[in-house]
Amino acid sequence: MVISSLVVETTPDATEAAAVALAGFEGVEVHDIHGYKVVVTIEAETLDESHDIAAAFIAVPGVTNINLIYVNFEDDPTVNPACGAASEAADASSDRGAR
């Protein structure tokens, strides 16, 4: 599960309508509106799905900018576990060189 928090900026005259449209996306929850900014969270299965949802926000009329504030993921089946192993091997190698 990937959970992201974003602030979506809009034109002042379109903020309410944009918030309604954003809430219509699967996995998206609108939490608050501050002036022309809409605070949302996205819950998705993978990082790619989360990115795709957020990228689609720009097509909402009145949306001018999308700011990622926070992202957390525990298990993403699309992330290559070998990357973690390579990083650990590099760390172990640098530890041996420091002795």
Buried (B, 14 or more C-beta within 10 A) or exposed (E): EBBBBBBBBBEEEBBEEBBEBBEEBEBBEBEEBEEBBBBBBBBBBBBEBBBEBBEBBEEBEBBEEBEEEEBEBEEBEEEEEEEEEEEEEEEEEEEEEEE
